[in-house]
């Protein structure tokens, strides 16, 4: 999870309502982070819950970013509402969710950014975001789309139109709103104003507040928690650039050293390094481009990189047992 040095960001997600719903104003991902210098951004303590980017063929593989409470930006949350009676949460539609998962996981190969509003709607309508709310699924999706929109800015107006259209849920509006701001900040004011026009006043103001800052630079985040790996893997899935793979490789013991020889005796650093190894092997099994880059780096080290040699072995074994279903 991401946290600033300030105490208000220790709790990043509002306690869910009894019916499992979260007000749309709490879906605003990262709006406070960008108002400060990124050098002040630090990742909080590792979350014991498995990362949202943990490669799993049955779970969507996208970026983990926290939902920042508006109170963290100096704003009080809406007044407490009467406690609603518990209701039945929508049952995820497996086919709808599976199609969207695949679209996200292999987007850098599929190259269908124009379908983003449809896929966001499919995930939310399918109940995907309720399966593991602790993994911050709506914030996750927001930032993945932000990277995708940066690669394909020609679709941002169409995304904005879809978000502002009648019948669109507030969750979808906030997800797309974050994405268009993250993708092209210079034109965010115009686009967010159109989306805000379809939101209640309080939520519209929260959305527009994002234009007062610049989006965070994913490549500059310091890996002080396993969660930062999720940022980089999500970016890879959006654009297919192996620089994100290189950033993950930078977390593990360097060439010529094993875990024991690298001196990773700090529990937190060790946890991050192990998470990096696991994520490299798992993503290498699903993405040949990742495997190719890892092999290149191993060759550059003349094969003397014990940790990466093991990553290649594990990735090859997994791919042989469960061949990736590439587009």
C-alpha positions, 0 to 999 in steps of 0.5 A: 500500500502507499502511504505518505509520512503523514498519519492520516494516510495510515488507513487508506480504505474506508471500512466497507458498509454492511452491504459491501458497497463503497461510496464513489468518493472513496474510489478516488485513487492517489489524488493526495499522493500527487499533491506532494513531491514524490520523494516524500512518497513511501510505501507502507508496511507490507500487506499480509494479503496476497498482492492484486498483481499475484499472477493467477489464471483465475483472478484479474492481474492488474495494478494495486494502488490504494483508494485514498480517503478524501479526508487525507486531502484535508477534506472530511468524508460525507456525513454518516448515513443510516446503517442500511440493512444487509443486502445480497451482493451481486454474484460475479458473472464468470464469463463476463469477468473472465473476458475482461480479465483476459483483456487486461492481462494481455492488453499489450498484445490485444491492443483494444483500448477503445473497449476500456469502458465496456470492460470496466463496466463488465468487471463492475457489473460482474461483481469482480470488485466485491470478490476481494475488496481488500485488494483495492480493485477499483483503484487497481483498474484506474491506474492500469487504464491510466497507463493504457490511456497514456499509450493511446491518447486518441481514445481518451475523449471516447472514454470520457464520453462513455463515463459521462453518459447517462446510466453509467455507474459512479464507480465506472465514472471514477475509474475512467476519471482517474485514468484520463487524468493520469494519461494526459494531465494537460487536458484533464480539466476539460475531460473531468469537468464533463464526467463531473457533470454526471456526478453528485456535487460532492463527488464531482468536486472530489474528481475535479480536485485531481487537476490540482496535481500531477500523476505519480511517476511509477518508475520513481517509486521506491520498492519498500513494499511488495505492493510496488511490484504491482505497479510495475507489472500492471504497467507492463500489461498495459504497454508491454515495455520490458523496462518494468521487468528490469525494475523488478529485477533490480529488487532481487540479489544482483548477479553473482550472488545468492539470497544468502550472499546478498545480505538481505537480512532485513525482514522487509527487504527479504520479503520484497525480494522474494515477492519479486522472484515469485512474480518474475517466475509467474509472469515469465510463465504467462508472458513470453516477452517477460521470459525473453527479457529475463533470459537476456539479462541472465545471458548478460551476466554470463549465466552467473545469476543464481536467483534468475537462473532459478526464476527461469527454471520455475517459469519454464516448468510452469509454462510447460505444465500450464501453457499460456493462452496467448491472444 
